[in-house]
Amino acid sequence: YQALVDHFAGRIRFVQCGAEDHWHPRLNGVIDLVGKTDLRQFVRLMHHAVGVVCPVTLAMHLAAAVPVRPDRPRNRACVVIAGGREPSQWEKYGHHRFLETNGAMRCCDDGGCWRSRCQPVFDGDDDDRPDALCPFPVRVSPDVVVPRCMDLISLDDVVRAVDLYYRGGALRYLGDPEPSAVSRGRA
């Protein structure tokens, strides 16, 4: 996520949200609202957001469900970094860019694997059982292990998915001029 924020620095203003007690490594160059919004405030923030980048989580559902401002496109831009846990037809909204790896690996070649952890978190949940953990963990830092299906999604994949909303004309980068009526297809 930091590399994505850095790539779009000065062109997109990012806001980082989430519960304080969840794992949200702090990002530089963003408006940090981690632990600073309740659900009502998060929904209101979503109303004003032009887009969302997230894994499969509440934010993607709110991106689809919360009405957009009248001066915006009908549907809010959303890039979901999904991997291979759930089948896309289970989670994907039609106007979202859904980055999935289902079918690329044997563990998710018939939809999703439905495994939610790569390493035990020792909270007493059945998902800590060895047979319930991801069979293809990838260590991305000394203390972080992610599923290979997520590691297969590159920064370039995410950048391309975000940029598509801008190249397609649904969104404008900060500082870009307002498109003319002719370029919007209304003349």
Buried (B, 14 or more C-beta within 10 A) or exposed (E): BEEBBEBBEEBBEBBBBBEEEEEBEEBEEBEBBBEEBEEEEBBEBBBEBBBBBBEBEBBBBBBBEBEBEEEBBEBBBBBBBBBBBBBBEEBBBEBBBBBBBBEBBEBBEEBBBBBEBBBEEEEEEEBBEEEBBBBBBBEEEEEEBBBBBBBBBEEEBBBBBBBBBBEEEBBBEEEEEEEEEEEEEEE
